[in-house]
Amino acid sequence: MPKPLRMSRRTWVAAWAVLCAAAIAATAALNASPAPDPQPEKPVSAECAAYIADIEKKLAKAKVEGNDDGVLAFTRTRVGADDCSDEILDHFSGYR
């Protein structure tokens, strides 16, 4: 078996320093790049907008009453109602 190449401590330190410098340069380049354009908001149906407003009203009421533990449950069983789950998730995604 051939003997493995031995590297001195200076070589290891130099390689580590080069990698660190490359990482710092890449981070600086990424931080200097402009942020992507925000996604345009999708239109929300009137029924979903009313449902979201009702949820916000219930959240505000729970906060005033001191029940602001972050957990509220809602049920909706009307036949033929719009499925607003995606719109609700999009609207309240900043609260997570």
Residue pairs with C-beta under 8 A, 6 or more apart in sequence:
42 87
42 90
44 52
44 84
44 87
44 91
45 82
45 84
45 87
47 81
47 82
47 84
48 82
48 84
48 87
48 88
51 76
51 84
51 88
52 84
52 87
52 88
52 91
55 72
55 74
55 88
55 92
58 72
58 74
59 72
62 68
62 72
